[in-house]
């Protein structure tokens, strides 16, 4: 027996996981309202590295062709000395299957544009510059009171509002992100002609100096160092500071550094870790993506884990005939957590461990082994 009325979902947050779950739920005929706090729908950033298991979800969303056209695909990673000498090229594991590239680099704003277009095309209602200030639950649903003075009634609320999720705290989940001790400088730049994959240099003034091609003409470059007090760094000096850190590196770095001139285009961010170990839901409100877990980008799996969350949750919600019973919904959301927690924990712990070995100066760390074991496990569908 099917539900006698349309099912309604509120998605809080229009990033990767929020957009993805919206598209998938709309495909199942579920009514979705998506709210996003930022007026520009978060179309910002430099670049993003998407590995095969992320691409697998993007294909499920129906946006793979646009992603492929817009990004830059490659299947290997180079390891280099600080002077730019590439001493080893490692073939990447195709975590999304052999019919997808191992990796695609993309300009993050372009990926967000593609996902936003898919949300609009799905028929979801989208409200920007809007937050949920209060969620009032009862046995039959959730009343959401919004920042514009309106309210709505929903069967389920999906909190996809990121690392510093206000919804997570609102529903009584106390975990908060914790800094790992590292920070990253990122910038979008023109792609030197000979850059055709990610190359990583370890050592020099930074723990990691790397870059990733993001289109035929662009890349994003990054430098990882110990975190500093952000208040001590004048944002107007960001370009100068990134060029200073990049100066000792060879290979493509002199050309990249010469293009770093606008401090507004340089992003400085601390690495954080977060893993909500217990249930990811309270009643009819459930967390996805960075609201439930986040990790340093040392494995380039943050977006992939968020997209996988959306895929698994939408699969379970789309298959369930009725959400009227609180017990049946609780069971469904518990199964979602059980499907995700071990895989996510593996990625978070491995990502943090890779950074910690560098912070500790561990010379005998089994970096290739840890990466290989983790990426091999990710070939399995979630």
VOBA-1610 file (N, C-alpha, C; in pm, whole numbers, padded with zeros to 5 digits, always signed):
BEGIN
Unk+00086-00120+00000Unk+00000+00000+00000Unk+00088+00124+00000Unk+00068+00214-00093Unk+00153+00332-00102Unk+00099+00443-00012Unk+00185+00538+00015Unk+00150+00651+00099Unk+00034+00728+00034Unk-00072+00764+00107Unk-00187+00832+00046Unk-00160+00977+00011Unk-00051+01033+00052Unk-00022+01173+00021Unk+00124+01184-00021Unk+00158+01290-00094Unk+00297+01307-00135Unk+00389+01323-00014Unk+00504+01263-00021Unk+00603+01280+00085Unk+00679+01410+00063Unk+00711+01479+00171Unk+00775+01611+00162Unk+00903+01612+00242Unk+01006+01669+00184Unk+01138+01675+00247Unk+01191+01817+00238Unk+01250+01863+00348Unk+01325+01988+00349Unk+01473+01954+00349Unk+01547+02007+00254Unk+01693+01992+00251Unk+01753+02126+00291Unk+01835+02123+00397Unk+01900+02245+00446Unk+02044+02244+00397Unk+02075+02331+00302Unk+02211+02341+00250Unk+02220+02295+00106Unk+02273+02384+00019Unk+02280+02356-00123Unk+02420+02331-00173Unk+02500+02256-00096Unk+02630+02212-00143Unk+02617+02080-00216Unk+02727+02006-00227Unk+02727+01884-00306Unk+02625+01782-00256Unk+02626+01753-00125Unk+02535+01649-00074Unk+02390+01695-00078Unk+02363+01821-00044Unk+02226+01871-00048Unk+02169+01873-00188Unk+02248+01919-00284Unk+02202+01920-00422Unk+02179+01779-00474Unk+02273+01688-00442Unk+02261+01551-00493Unk+02139+01481-00437Unk+02117+01489-00307Unk+02001+01419-00249Unk+01871+01480-00300Unk+01871+01609-00327Unk+01751+01674-00382Unk+01716+01616-00519Unk+01815+01607-00607Unk+01791+01554-00741Unk+01739+01410-00735Unk+01801+01329-00651Unk+01763+01188-00644Unk+01626+01168-00582Unk+01591+01247-00483Unk+01457+01235-00423Unk+01349+01285-00519Unk+01377+01390-00592Unk+01279+01439-00690Unk+01255+01334-00797Unk+01360+01263-00836Unk+01345+01157-00936Unk+01248+01050-00888Unk+01242+01030-00756Unk+01151+00930-00698Unk+01012+00987-00673Unk+00989+01111-00715Unk+00857+01170-00699Unk+00831+01234-00564Unk+00935+01254-00486Unk+00922+01313-00353Unk+00932+01466-00364Unk+00844+01536-00297Unk+00846+01682-00298Unk+00962+01733-00212Unk+01044+01822-00268Unk+01161+01870-00196Unk+01167+02022-00201Unk+01185+02083-00084Unk+01222+02223-00072Unk+01367+02229-00029Unk+01448+02304-00101Unk+01589+02321-00065Unk+01611+02466-00026Unk+01672+02486+00092Unk+01708+02621+00133Unk+01860+02631+00145Unk+01912+02746+00111Unk+02055+02772+00115Unk+02077+02909+00177Unk+02168+02915+00275Unk+02190+03040+00346Unk+02252+03149+00260Unk+02337+03109+00166Unk+02410+03209+00087Unk+02328+03256-00033Unk+02335+03384-00063Unk+02256+03435-00176Unk+02308+03389-00311Unk+02436+03352-00318Unk+02495+03311-00446Unk+02494+03160-00464Unk+02425+03087-00377Unk+02416+02941-00382Unk+02555+02878-00374Unk+02647+02946-00306Unk+02778+02887-00274Unk+02860+02853-00399Unk+02846+02932-00505Unk+02922+02908-00628Unk+03057+02979-00616Unk+03141+02927-00528Unk+03272+02986-00502Unk+03375+02875-00494Unk+03502+02912-00478Unk+03607+02814-00458Unk+03706+02811-00573Unk+03810+02731-00555Unk+03915+02723-00655Unk+03900+02596-00737Unk+03938+02483-00682Unk+03930+02358-00756Unk+03888+02244-00666Unk+03857+02132-00729Unk+03818+02013-00654Unk+03868+01890-00728Unk+03913+01791-00653Unk+03957+01664-00708Unk+03849+01561-00683Unk+03798+01503-00790Unk+03689+01405-00781Unk+03740+01270-00826Unk+03744+01175-00734Unk+03788+01041-00770Unk+03670+00957-00816Unk+03702+00837-00866Unk+03603+00757-00935Unk+03475+00732-00859Unk+03484+00710-00729Unk+03361+00683-00653Unk+03272+00806-00644Unk+03330+00926-00652Unk+03249+01048-00663Unk+03187+01057-00802Unk+03265+01023-00903Unk+03215+01028-01041Unk+03099+00931-01060Unk+03103+00819-00990Unk+02996+00720-00999Unk+02863+00781-00954Unk+02865+00860-00848Unk+02741+00924-00802Unk+02700+01034-00899Unk+02795+01110-00950Unk+02762+01215-01046Unk+02699+01156-01172Unk+02742+01037-01211Unk+02678+00970-01323Unk+02534+00931-01286Unk+02515+00883-01163Unk+02381+00849-01116Unk+02289+00971-01120Unk+02345+01088-01093Unk+02268+01212-01094Unk+02233+01258-01236Unk+02299+01200-01336Unk+02273+01240-01473Unk+02355+01358-01520Unk+02463+01392-01448Unk+02543+01509-01485Unk+02684+01471-01531Unk+02709+01341-01548Unk+02844+01296-01582Unk+02896+01358-01711Unk+02812+01367-01813Unk+02859+01423-01941Unk+02908+01566-01924Unk+02834+01646-01848Unk+02876+01785-01827Unk+03003+01792-01743Unk+03014+01704-01643Unk+03135+01700-01561Unk+03255+01663-01648Unk+03237+01561-01731Unk+03346+01516-01817Unk+03389+01627-01913Unk+03293+01699-01970Unk+03324+01807-02063Unk+03394+01924-01993Unk+03359+01948-01868Unk+03408+02067-01798Unk+03539+02045-01724Unk+03569+01918-01690Unk+03686+01890-01608Unk+03804+01838-01687Unk+03901+01785-01614Unk+04024+01732-01674Unk+04050+01595-01612Unk+04043+01491-01694Unk+04057+01354-01644Unk+04201+01308-01650Unk+04243+01230-01549Unk+04375+01169-01551Unk+04373+01046-01461Unk+04474+00960-01478Unk+04474+00829-01412Unk+04599+00801-01332Unk+04679+00903-01304Unk+04803+00880-01230Unk+04836+01001-01145Unk+04927+00981-01051Unk+04977+01089-00967Unk+05129+01081-00964Unk+05193+01196-00974Unk+05338+01200-00970Unk+05390+01244-00834Unk+05499+01183-00791Unk+05566+01223-00668Unk+05695+01293-00707Unk+05719+01410-00649Unk+05830+01493-00692Unk+05912+01540-00573Unk+06037+01572-00598Unk+06121+01640-00500Unk+06088+01788-00505Unk+06123+01865-00401Unk+06089+02007-00402Unk+06141+02083-00524Unk+06253+02038-00583Unk+06303+02109-00701Unk+06226+02076-00829Unk+06126+01989-00818Unk+06040+01961-00933Unk+06069+01831-01005Unk+06170+01758-00961Unk+06204+01631-01026Unk+06101+01525-00988Unk+06030+01472-01088Unk+05932+01367-01063Unk+06005+01234-01060Unk+06008+01170-00944Unk+06085+01047-00929Unk+05998+00922-00933Unk+05866+00940-00928Unk+05779+00821-00935Unk+05642+00864-00985Unk+05585+00785-01076Unk+05448+00806-01123Unk+05368+00681-01088Unk+05263+00701-01010Unk+05180+00590-00961Unk+05045+00591-01031Unk+05005+00477-01088Unk+04872+00467-01147Unk+04768+00467-01035Unk+04667+00550-01051Unk+04560+00558-00951Unk+04462+00443-00967Unk+04401+00404-00855Unk+04297+00302-00856Unk+04166+00365-00903Unk+04099+00298-00994Unk+03972+00349-01046Unk+03859+00307-00952Unk+03837+00390-00851Unk+03741+00353-00747Unk+03596+00355-00795Unk+03570+00414-00910Unk+03434+00414-00963Unk+03408+00307-01065Unk+03508+00221-01089Unk+03495+00118-01191Unk+03581+00152-01312Unk+03606+00052-01394Unk+03697+00069-01506Unk+03641+00157-01617Unk+03511+00183-01616Unk+03451+00267-01721Unk+03450+00415-01684Unk+03511+00450-01572Unk+03525+00590-01532Unk+03671+00620-01507Unk+03715+00745-01529Unk+03854+00780-01498Unk+03883+00763-01350Unk+04010+00748-01317Unk+04047+00745-01175Unk+04015+00877-01108Unk+04041+00987-01181Unk+04028+01121-01122Unk+03986+01222-01228Unk+03904+01315-01187Unk+03879+01435-01267Unk+03903+01556-01176Unk+03984+01649-01225Unk+03996+01778-01158Unk+03898+01874-01221Unk+03835+01957-01138Unk+03736+02053-01188Unk+03750+02185-01115Unk+03710+02291-01182Unk+03690+02416-01111Unk+03566+02399-01023Unk+03583+02421-00894Unk+03471+02397-00804Unk+03347+02479-00839Unk+03359+02605-00878Unk+03238+02678-00915Unk+03163+02613-01031Unk+03235+02555-01125Unk+03168+02490-01238Unk+03091+02366-01191Unk+03151+02285-01103Unk+03078+02170-01050Unk+02951+02215-00979Unk+02961+02319-00899Unk+02843+02368-00828Unk+02737+02416-00926Unk+02779+02485-01033Unk+02683+02530-01133Unk+02608+02412-01196Unk+02682+02305-01227Unk+02620+02186-01287Unk+02517+02126-01192Unk+02554+02115-01064Unk+02462+02057-00966Unk+02340+02148-00944Unk+02362+02278-00941Unk+02250+02371-00925Unk+02154+02361-01042Unk+02208+02349-01164Unk+02123+02333-01282Unk+02039+02206-01271Unk+02099+02099-01220Unk+02026+01974-01204Unk+01915+01987-01101Unk+01940+02061-00993Unk+01837+02083-00892Unk+01720+02161-00951Unk+01752+02268-01024Unk+01645+02348-01087Unk+01563+02262-01182Unk+01632+02182-01263Unk+01563+02098-01361Unk+01478+01990-01296Unk+01511+01954-01171Unk+01437+01846-01103Unk+01298+01889-01058Unk+01274+02018-01054Unk+01145+02068-01007Unk+01140+02097-00858Unk+01251+02086-00791Unk+01255+02122-00648Unk+01235+02272-00631Unk+01178+02309-00519Unk+01168+02451-00483Unk+01297+02494-00415Unk+01356+02603-00462Unk+01484+02651-00409Unk+01465+02791-00353Unk+01514+02810-00230Unk+01509+02943-00168Unk+01648+02976-00116Unk+01706+03082-00172Unk+01838+03127-00131Unk+01825+03232-00021Unk+01938+03262+00044Unk+01939+03359+00156Unk+01838+03320+00263Unk+01822+03191+00285Unk+01720+03142+00379Unk+01779+03036+00471Unk+01749+03047+00599Unk+01791+02947+00697Unk+01670+02895+00773Unk+01688+02779+00836Unk+01585+02724+00924Unk+01622+02762+01067Unk+01545+02848+01127Unk+01576+02897+01260Unk+01523+02806+01370Unk+01421+02727+01339Unk+01362+02639+01440Unk+01301+02518+01371Unk+01322+02399+01430Unk+01261+02276+01382Unk+01181+02216+01497Unk+01051+02205+01478Unk+00962+02157+01583Unk+00908+02021+01538Unk+00949+01915+01609Unk+00910+01781+01570Unk+00793+01729+01654Unk+00710+01647+01588Unk+00611+01567+01658Unk+00607+01431+01591Unk+00517+01347+01631Unk+00514+01211+01579Unk+00487+01201+01431Unk+00425+01305+01373Unk+00382+01297+01234Unk+00467+01377+01138Unk+00556+01462+01189Unk+00635+01543+01098Unk+00716+01650+01168Unk+00768+01744+01088Unk+00852+01853+01139Unk+00798+01984+01085Unk+00779+02081+01173Unk+00747+02218+01132Unk+00876+02299+01135Unk+00912+02356+01021Unk+01032+02438+01009Unk+00992+02584+01004Unk+01055+02665+01088Unk+01033+02809+01086Unk+01157+02875+01026Unk+01136+02954+00921Unk+01245+03006+00841Unk+01279+03150+00876Unk+01397+03190+00832Unk+01450+03323+00864Unk+01369+03435+00801Unk+01289+03405+00700Unk+01208+03509+00635Unk+01069+03521+00698Unk+01048+03449+00810Unk+00921+03458+00881Unk+00817+03358+00839Unk+00846+03278+00735Unk+00751+03176+00690Unk+00779+03044+00762Unk+00692+02946+00740Unk+00715+02814+00795Unk+00664+02709+00698Unk+00710+02586+00716Unk+00669+02475+00630Unk+00659+02348+00712Unk+00584+02252+00658Unk+00562+02126+00727Unk+00619+02013+00640Unk+00697+01923+00703Unk+00770+01822+00628Unk+00766+01687+00699Unk+00778+01581+00619Unk+00792+01448+00674Unk+00933+01422+00724Unk+01031+01487+00661Unk+01172+01463+00692Unk+01251+01589+00663Unk+01352+01614+00745Unk+01447+01723+00721Unk+01586+01662+00705Unk+01655+01698+00596Unk+01791+01651+00570Unk+01885+01768+00589Unk+01972+01756+00687Unk+02067+01863+00718Unk+02195+01841+00639Unk+02214+01925+00536Unk+02333+01920+00452Unk+02405+02054+00461Unk+02407+02109+00581Unk+02457+02246+00598Unk+02602+02252+00644Unk+02680+02150+00612Unk+02824+02163+00616Unk+02892+02140+00750Unk+03022+02164+00747Unk+03109+02134+00859Unk+03062+02199+00989Unk+03021+02324+00980Unk+02977+02397+01100Unk+02825+02400+01109Unk+02763+02288+01079Unk+02618+02275+01073Unk+02548+02330+01197Unk+02460+02425+01173Unk+02377+02474+01283Unk+02267+02374+01317Unk+02223+02298+01217Unk+02120+02199+01241Unk+02170+02088+01333Unk+02295+02049+01314Unk+02354+01944+01399Unk+02343+01982+01546Unk+02378+02104+01577Unk+02368+02150+01715Unk+02223+02165+01759Unk+02137+02210+01667Unk+01996+02233+01697Unk+01926+02106+01743Unk+01967+01990+01686Unk+01900+01865+01722Unk+01974+01789+01833Unk+02075+01854+01891Unk+02137+01797+02010Unk+02254+01705+01987Unk+02314+01709+01868Unk+02436+01631+01844Unk+02555+01722+01876Unk+02637+01680+01971Unk+02735+01771+02030Unk+02870+01773+01959Unk+02899+01674+01874Unk+03030+01672+01808Unk+03053+01799+01726Unk+03177+01847+01731Unk+03217+01964+01654Unk+03347+01933+01581Unk+03373+02005+01471Unk+03500+01983+01401Unk+03618+02020+01489Unk+03726+01944+01472Unk+03849+01970+01546Unk+03964+01992+01449Unk+04048+02092+01471Unk+04162+02114+01382Unk+04264+02001+01394Unk+04325+01965+01282Unk+04424+01857+01282Unk+04566+01908+01302Unk+04585+02039+01290Unk+04720+02095+01302Unk+04779+02142+01171Unk+04709+02116+01060Unk+04756+02158+00929Unk+04661+02262+00870Unk+04714+02335+00770Unk+04634+02432+00697Unk+04675+02428+00551Unk+04588+02478+00464Unk+04614+02473+00321Unk+04588+02608+00256Unk+04681+02645+00166Unk+04665+02760+00078Unk+04621+02706-00058Unk+04514+02764-00115Unk+04464+02719-00245Unk+04446+02838-00337Unk+04469+02814-00466Unk+04444+02919-00565Unk+04415+02855-00700Unk+04327+02915-00777Unk+04307+02876-00916Unk+04407+02954-01002Unk+04461+02886-01104Unk+04565+02947-01185Unk+04560+02891-01327Unk+04623+02958-01423Unk+04635+02901-01557Unk+04716+02772-01552Unk+04681+02676-01639Unk+04751+02547-01641Unk+04872+02552-01732Unk+04994+02533-01680Unk+05110+02516-01768Unk+05088+02397-01861Unk+05136+02408-01982Unk+05104+02308-02085Unk+05148+02168-02047Unk+05256+02155-01968Unk+05307+02022-01936Unk+05244+01962-01810Unk+05149+02028-01748Unk+05080+01973-01631Unk+04960+01892-01678Unk+04969+01760-01666Unk+04862+01672-01715Unk+04810+01578-01607Unk+04849+01599-01483Unk+04803+01516-01372Unk+04839+01592-01244Unk+04801+01535-01131Unk+04847+01588-01003Unk+04991+01544-00978Unk+05075+01637-00941Unk+05209+01607-00891Unk+05218+01661-00749Unk+05278+01583-00661Unk+05291+01619-00520Unk+05438+01622-00481Unk+05481+01733-00424Unk+05617+01743-00370Unk+05607+01746-00219Unk+05682+01660-00155Unk+05686+01654-00008Unk+05820+01712+00038Unk+05815+01796+00141Unk+05937+01860+00188Unk+05945+02003+00140Unk+06056+02070+00173Unk+06066+02213+00148Unk+05999+02288+00261Unk+05959+02412+00238Unk+05897+02490+00347Unk+05758+02442+00385Unk+05695+02360+00300Unk+05560+02310+00327Unk+05562+02158+00336Unk+05461+02104+00398Unk+05449+01958+00403Unk+05420+01902+00264Unk+05332+01970+00190Unk+05294+01927+00056Unk+05283+02050-00034Unk+05337+02038-00155Unk+05313+02135-00260Unk+05255+02058-00377Unk+05131+02089-00414Unk+05066+02011-00518Unk+04980+02096-00609Unk+04939+02036-00719Unk+04847+02101-00811Unk+04766+01994-00883Unk+04652+02037-00936Unk+04561+01946-01004Unk+04502+02020-01124Unk+04517+01968-01247Unk+04453+02033-01362Unk+04302+02027-01348Unk+04234+02137-01382Unk+04089+02145-01365Unk+04014+02169-01496Unk+04086+02196-01603Unk+04026+02209-01736Unk+04141+02216-01835Unk+04108+02236-01961Unk+04213+02246-02062Unk+04306+02363-02034Unk+04256+02464-01964Unk+04335+02587-01946Unk+04364+02623-01802Unk+04309+02548-01705Unk+04321+02590-01566Unk+04369+02475-01477Unk+04417+02513-01358Unk+04447+02417-01253Unk+04419+02484-01120Unk+04423+02405-01013Unk+04432+02469-00883Unk+04555+02416-00813Unk+04621+02506-00744Unk+04746+02474-00677Unk+04726+02490-00527Unk+04803+02410-00450Unk+04785+02416-00305Unk+04915+02389-00234Unk+04927+02450-00119Unk+05043+02436-00031Unk+04993+02407+00109Unk+05045+02301+00169Unk+05000+02258+00302Unk+05110+02284+00403Unk+05076+02350+00511Unk+05172+02382+00617Unk+05106+02363+00752Unk+05183+02381+00858Unk+05125+02380+00993Unk+05030+02500+01005Unk+04918+02479+01076Unk+04823+02590+01083Unk+04877+02703+01170Unk+04836+02822+01132Unk+04873+02944+01204Unk+04747+03015+01249Unk+04763+03108+01341Unk+04651+03190+01384Unk+04603+03271+01264Unk+04481+03244+01220Unk+04433+03312+01101Unk+04427+03463+01120Unk+04403+03506+01244Unk+04395+03650+01269Unk+04529+03719+01249Unk+04637+03641+01250Unk+04770+03701+01234Unk+04809+03721+01088Unk+04726+03673+00995Unk+04757+03684+00853Unk+04659+03780+00788Unk+04708+03892+00740Unk+04624+03991+00673Unk+04576+03934+00540Unk+04445+03926+00518Unk+04397+03873+00390Unk+04453+03947+00269Unk+04489+04072+00285Unk+04547+04146+00174Unk+04685+04094+00134Unk+04745+04013+00225Unk+04879+03960+00198Unk+04875+03817+00145Unk+04756+03762+00123Unk+04745+03620+00089Unk+04825+03584-00037Unk+04816+03665-00141Unk+04889+03633-00264Unk+05040+03638-00240Unk+05086+03742-00169Unk+05229+03753-00139Unk+05276+03634-00055Unk+05194+03593+00041Unk+05234+03485+00130Unk+05239+03352+00054Unk+05142+03329-00034Unk+05144+03204-00109Unk+05261+03200-00206Unk+05293+03313-00268Unk+05410+03318-00356Unk+05538+03293-00278Unk+05545+03346-00157Unk+05664+03325-00073Unk+05682+03177-00042Unk+05573+03110-00004Unk+05582+02968+00027Unk+05614+02885-00097Unk+05567+02929-00214Unk+05588+02854-00338Unk+05727+02874-00396Unk+05794+02981-00358Unk+05920+03020-00424Unk+06027+02910-00428Unk+06045+02829-00324Unk+06151+02727-00329Unk+06121+02607-00419Unk+05998+02595-00470Unk+05960+02476-00544Unk+05987+02494-00693Unk+06031+02384-00756Unk+06062+02386-00898Unk+05953+02324-00982Unk+05990+02277-01101Unk+05892+02219-01192Unk+05797+02326-01243Unk+05668+02302-01230Unk+05567+02397-01278Unk+05546+02514-01184Unk+05604+02506-01064Unk+05571+02607-00963Unk+05611+02749-00997Unk+05727+02776-01059Unk+05758+02916-01091Unk+05651+02980-01181Unk+05603+02904-01280Unk+05498+02958-01367Unk+05368+02978-01291Unk+05334+02881-01205Unk+05211+02895-01125Unk+05222+03015-01032Unk+05334+03026-00962Unk+05351+03134-00864Unk+05343+03271-00928Unk+05393+03283-01050Unk+05391+03413-01117Unk+05248+03463-01142Unk+05154+03370-01147Unk+05014+03408-01172Unk+04937+03440-01045Unk+04999+03418-00929Unk+04929+03442-00801Unk+04947+03588-00764Unk+04853+03671-00805Unk+04866+03815-00784Unk+04748+03876-00708Unk+04634+03810-00710Unk+04513+03867-00649Unk+04487+03798-00515Unk+04503+03867-00403Unk+04482+03802-00272Unk+04339+03752-00253Unk+04243+03813-00321Unk+04103+03772-00306Unk+04078+03634-00365Unk+04168+03588-00453Unk+04151+03457-00516Unk+04226+03346-00442Unk+04295+03382-00336Unk+04370+03284-00256Unk+04287+03248-00134Unk+04274+03120-00108Unk+04197+03072+00007Unk+04291+03007+00107Unk+04275+03045+00234Unk+04354+02984+00342Unk+04258+02918+00440Unk+04275+02788+00462Unk+04180+02711+00544Unk+04255+02612+00631Unk+04211+02595+00753Unk+04264+02490+00839Unk+04205+02356+00799Unk+04280+02250+00822Unk+04228+02114+00809Unk+04152+02080+00937Unk+04033+02023+00920Unk+03952+01979+01034Unk+03916+01832+01018Unk+03881+01771+01129Unk+03826+01637+01127Unk+03696+01637+01205Unk+03602+01555+01160Unk+03475+01540+01228Unk+03419+01403+01195Unk+03373+01333+01296Unk+03299+01210+01272Unk+03196+01194+01382Unk+03070+01205+01346Unk+02962+01177+01441Unk+02949+01026+01449Unk+02992+00970+01561Unk+02999+00824+01574Unk+02863+00762+01599Unk+02782+00827+01681Unk+02649+00773+01709Unk+02554+00799+01593Unk+02427+00776+01617Unk+02326+00794+01515Unk+02337+00931+01448Unk+02312+00936+01319Unk+02317+01062+01245Unk+02180+01127+01235Unk+02083+01077+01309Unk+01951+01140+01306Unk+01896+01154+01447Unk+01806+01250+01460Unk+01727+01266+01580Unk+01583+01284+01532Unk+01502+01182+01558Unk+01364+01189+01511Unk+01360+01193+01359Unk+01303+01299+01305Unk+01285+01315+01161Unk+01385+01412+01099Unk+01497+01433+01164Unk+01604+01518+01109Unk+01731+01435+01099Unk+01793+01432+00981Unk+01909+01346+00957Unk+02021+01426+00891Unk+02145+01393+00927Unk+02262+01461+00874Unk+02317+01388+00752Unk+02368+01465+00656Unk+02444+01409+00544Unk+02568+01495+00520Unk+02668+01434+00456Unk+02787+01507+00414Unk+02867+01563+00530Unk+02923+01682+00508Unk+03013+01741+00607Unk+02944+01770+00740Unk+02814+01774+00743Unk+02745+01791+00871Unk+02765+01671+00962Unk+02790+01553+00901Unk+02809+01430+00979Unk+02955+01389+00988Unk+03036+01428+00891Unk+03176+01384+00888Unk+03256+01472+00794Unk+03380+01493+00826Unk+03470+01570+00739Unk+03612+01527+00769Unk+03698+01544+00669Unk+03836+01499+00686Unk+03928+01588+00605Unk+04057+01587+00637Unk+04153+01661+00554Unk+04152+01607+00412Unk+04193+01687+00313Unk+04187+01642+00174Unk+04307+01558+00132Unk+04370+01490+00227Unk+04491+01413+00196Unk+04461+01292+00108Unk+04336+01245+00107Unk+04293+01138+00016Unk+04200+01188-00093Unk+04168+01317-00091Unk+04076+01377-00188Unk+03941+01303-00190Unk+03889+01271-00070Unk+03766+01193-00061Unk+03651+01266+00007Unk+03670+01392+00043Unk+03564+01462+00115Unk+03435+01472+00035Unk+03444+01523-00088Unk+03324+01535-00171Unk+03266+01399-00204Unk+03353+01301-00227Unk+03305+01166-00261Unk+03222+01108-00147Unk+03267+01123-00023Unk+03191+01071+00090Unk+03055+01142+00103Unk+03053+01272+00077Unk+02927+01346+00085Unk+02830+01302-00024Unk+02881+01283-00146Unk+02796+01238-00255Unk+02744+01097-00231Unk+02830+01011-00177Unk+02785+00876-00143Unk+02675+00877-00038Unk+02688+00963+00063Unk+02580+00977+00162Unk+02447+01004+00093Unk+02449+01101+00002Unk+02326+01141-00067Unk+02268+01025-00144Unk+02353+00949-00212Unk+02307+00836-00292Unk+02243+00728-00205Unk+02310+00692-00095Unk+02258+00586-00008Unk+02129+00629+00059Unk+02125+00751+00112Unk+02004+00798+00180Unk+01887+00805+00082Unk+01911+00858-00037Unk+01803+00868-00136Unk+01754+00730-00179Unk+01846+00635-00192Unk+01807+00498-00228Unk+01710+00441-00124Unk+01744+00456+00003Unk+01660+00401+00110Unk+01525+00472+00118Unk+01528+00606+00108Unk+01404+00681+00117Unk+01312+00656-00002Unk+01371+00637-00119Unk+01291+00615-00239Unk+01225+00478-00239Unk+01289+00382-00173Unk+01236+00245-00172Unk+01129+00225-00066Unk+01130+00310+00036Unk+01036+00292+00147Unk+00897+00340+00106Unk+00795+00259+00130Unk+00660+00294+00086Unk+00594+00399+00175Unk+00621+00395+00304Unk+00553+00487+00394Unk+00648+00537+00501Unk+00639+00669+00527Unk+00717+00726+00638Unk+00626+00766+00753Unk+00500+00726+00748Unk+00405+00772+00850Unk+00444+00725+00990Unk+00495+00605+01002Unk+00529+00551+01132Unk+00666+00601+01176Unk+00677+00665+01293Unk+00808+00707+01342Unk+00905+00590+01356Unk+00852+00473+01391Unk+00940+00357+01408Unk+00998+00313+01274Unk+00918+00312+01168Unk+00970+00270+01038Unk+01072+00370+00985Unk+01048+00499+01006Unk+01144+00600+00962Unk+01273+00590+01044Unk+01259+00567+01173Unk+01377+00552+01257Unk+01461+00432+01211Unk+01395+00324+01177Unk+01466+00206+01127Unk+01538+00236+00997Unk+01471+00309+00908Unk+01533+00345+00780Unk+01657+00431+00800Unk+01647+00533+00885Unk+01760+00623+00907Unk+01873+00554+00983Unk+01839+00456+01065Unk+01942+00376+01131Unk+02016+00291+01029Unk+01943+00235+00933Unk+02009+00156+00828Unk+02101+00243+00743Unk+02061+00367+00718Unk+02148+00461+00646Unk+02280+00480+00720Unk+02274+00503+00849Unk+02395+00521+00929Unk+02481+00394+00926Unk+02417+00280+00939Unk+02492+00154+00940Unk+02560+00129+00806Unk+02496+00170+00696Unk+02557+00153+00564Unk+02679+00243+00546Unk+02681+00356+00616Unk+02783+00457+00588Unk+02897+00461+00690Unk+02873+00429+00815Unk+02967+00466+00921Unk+03103+00400+00906Unk+03111+00271+00875Unk+03242+00205+00868Unk+03325+00259+00752Unk+03260+00282+00639Unk+03331+00334+00521Unk+03381+00477+00547Unk+03295+00560+00604Unk+03332+00697+00634Unk+03443+00701+00740Unk+03430+00618+00844Unk+03533+00615+00947Unk+03668+00578+00888Unk+03670+00479+00799Unk+03795+00440+00734Unk+03860+00558+00663Unk+03781+00635+00589Unk+03835+00748+00513Unk+03881+00860+00606Unk+03800+00892+00707Unk+03839+00999+00800Unk+03969+00962+00872Unk+03975+00840+00924Unk+04094+00801+01000Unk+04218+00793+00912Unk+04204+00742+00790Unk+04320+00735+00701Unk+04365+00876+00660Unk+04271+00964+00630Unk+04305+01100+00590Unk+04377+01174+00702Unk+04330+01158+00824Unk+04394+01222+00939Unk+04532+01161+00964Unk+04542+01029+00952Unk+04670+00962+00977Unk+04777+01006+00878Unk+04742+01024+00753Unk+04840+01069+00653Unk+04898+01205+00692Unk+04812+01294+00739Unk+04861+01424+00784Unk+04942+01416+00911Unk+04899+01331+01004Unk+04968+01320+01132Unk+05109+01266+01114Unk+05127+01170+01023Unk+05262+01120+00995Unk+05354+01233+00950Unk+05300+01325+00872Unk+05383+01438+00828Unk+05412+01533+00944Unk+05311+01561+01024Unk+05333+01647+01141Unk+05438+01587+01234Unk+05438+01454+01247Unk+05531+01386+01337Unk+05668+01363+01273Unk+05680+01389+01143Unk+05805+01360+01075Unk+05837+01212+01069Unk+05735+01129+01061Unk+05755+00983+01061Unk+05817+00939+00929Unk+05937+00885+00935Unk+06008+00845+00813Unk+05977+00702+00770Unk+05926+00621+00860Unk+05899+00481+00827Unk+05750+00454+00809Unk+05672+00559+00789Unk+05527+00542+00776Unk+05493+00473+00644Unk+05396+00386+00649Unk+05355+00311+00529Unk+05248+00389+00454Unk+05289+00503+00398Unk+05195+00588+00325Unk+05136+00516+00204Unk+05219+00458+00115Unk+05160+00390-00001Unk+05066+00277+00039Unk+05101+00203+00144Unk+05016+00093+00187Unk+04881+00140+00236Unk+04880+00246+00318Unk+04754+00297+00371Unk+04666+00351+00259Unk+04727+00426+00168Unk+04649+00479+00056Unk+04595+00365-00030Unk+04679+00268-00061Unk+04636+00157-00145Unk+04523+00077-00084Unk+04534+00048+00046Unk+04429-00030+00113Unk+04296+00047+00114Unk+04306+00176+00141Unk+04184+00256+00150Unk+04118+00270+00015Unk+04195+00303-00087Unk+04135+00324-00218Unk+04083+00192-00276Unk+04148+00083-00248Unk+04098-00046-00295Unk+03963-00078-00233Unk+03948-00047-00103Unk+03821-00071-00037Unk+03709+00015-00096Unk+03745+00134-00145Unk+03644+00226-00199Unk+03593+00184-00335Unk+03655+00085-00397Unk+03603+00033-00523Unk+03469-00037-00502Unk+03448-00089-00382Unk+03319-00151-00351Unk+03211-00044-00346Unk+03095-00075-00400Unk+02987+00025-00397Unk+02939+00040-00253Unk+02901+00162-00214Unk+02863+00187-00075Unk+02730+00125-00037
//
